[in-house]
Amino acid sequence: MTEKRAQYRKKQKRDSLSKLLKRAKDDRKTNSDSVDVNPEFVNNSDQQDQKTSYRKAFSNEQKQDLRDEKIARLKRRLNWAIAVVIVLIIIVLIALFNF
């Protein structure tokens, strides 16, 4: 008897999970080696904080400008769409009542 789709999917899922677990176990064994780090490396967080705060402020201004431009563009498009709908409604009414 052939196996059904549900049985096939369960088998595939089980096989994929077992492969994933085996791979994770193998990676854990190989990653247990120590990592060499340069002891002279010093992270100067004050300078990085100043740079990131400037970037954030600059990017926030740019984001606000971009947002305002998008809002203005959408307003124009919406106004045009409303005008087109009104004109089409008028054309339909004229066509219905004049002919």
C-alpha positions as CSV (number, residue, x, y, z in Angstrom):
1,M,0.0,0.0,0.0
2,T,1.3,3.5,-0.8
3,E,1.9,5.9,2.0
4,K,-0.4,8.9,2.2
5,R,0.8,12.5,1.9
6,A,0.4,13.1,5.6
7,Q,2.5,10.1,6.5
8,Y,5.1,11.2,3.9
9,R,5.2,14.8,5.4
10,K,5.6,13.4,8.9
11,K,8.5,11.3,7.9
12,Q,10.2,14.2,6.0
13,K,9.7,16.4,9.1
14,R,11.1,13.8,11.4
15,D,14.1,13.2,9.1
16,S,14.8,16.9,8.7
17,L,14.6,17.5,12.5
18,S,17.0,14.6,13.2
19,K,19.5,15.9,10.6
20,L,19.2,19.4,12.2
21,L,19.9,18.0,15.7
22,K,22.8,16.0,14.5
23,R,24.3,19.0,12.7
24,A,23.8,21.1,15.9
25,K,25.6,18.5,18.0
26,D,28.5,18.3,15.5
27,D,28.8,22.1,15.4
28,R,28.8,22.3,19.2
29,K,31.7,19.8,19.3
30,T,33.7,21.7,16.7
31,N,33.0,25.1,18.2
32,S,34.3,24.2,21.6
33,D,37.8,25.4,20.6
34,S,38.9,28.7,22.3
35,V,39.0,31.9,20.3
36,D,42.1,34.0,20.2
37,V,41.4,37.6,21.0
38,N,43.8,40.5,20.8
39,P,44.3,41.6,24.5
40,E,45.4,45.1,23.3
41,F,42.1,45.8,21.7
42,V,40.2,48.4,23.7
43,N,36.6,49.4,22.8
44,N,36.2,53.1,23.2
45,S,32.5,53.3,23.7
46,D,32.4,57.1,24.3
47,Q,33.6,57.9,20.8
48,Q,31.3,55.3,19.3
49,D,28.3,56.7,21.3
50,Q,29.0,60.2,19.9
51,K,29.2,58.9,16.4
52,T,26.1,56.8,16.6
53,S,24.1,59.6,18.3
54,Y,25.1,62.0,15.4
55,R,24.1,59.3,12.9
56,K,20.8,58.7,14.6
57,A,20.0,62.4,14.8
58,F,21.0,62.9,11.1
59,S,19.1,59.8,10.0
60,N,16.0,60.9,12.0
61,E,16.0,64.3,10.2
62,Q,16.3,62.5,6.9
63,K,13.6,60.1,7.8
64,Q,11.3,62.9,8.8
65,D,12.0,64.8,5.5
66,L,11.4,61.6,3.5
67,R,8.2,60.9,5.4
68,D,6.9,64.5,4.8
69,E,7.7,64.1,1.0
70,K,5.8,60.8,0.9
71,I,2.8,62.3,2.7
72,A,2.7,65.2,0.3
73,R,3.0,62.9,-2.7
74,L,0.2,60.7,-1.4
75,K,-2.0,63.7,-0.7
76,R,-1.6,64.8,-4.4
77,R,-2.4,61.3,-5.7
78,L,-5.4,61.0,-3.5
79,N,-6.8,64.4,-4.6
80,W,-6.3,63.4,-8.2
81,A,-8.0,60.1,-7.6
82,I,-11.0,61.8,-6.0
83,A,-11.2,64.2,-8.9
84,V,-11.2,61.4,-11.5
85,V,-13.9,59.5,-9.6
86,I,-16.1,62.6,-9.4
87,V,-15.6,63.3,-13.1
88,L,-16.4,59.7,-14.0
89,I,-19.6,59.8,-11.8
90,I,-20.7,63.0,-13.6
91,I,-20.1,61.4,-17.0
92,V,-22.1,58.3,-16.0
93,L,-25.0,60.5,-14.7
94,I,-25.0,62.6,-17.9
95,A,-25.0,59.4,-20.0
96,L,-27.9,57.9,-18.1
97,F,-30.2,60.9,-18.1
98,N,-29.5,62.4,-21.5
99,F,-29.8,59.3,-23.7
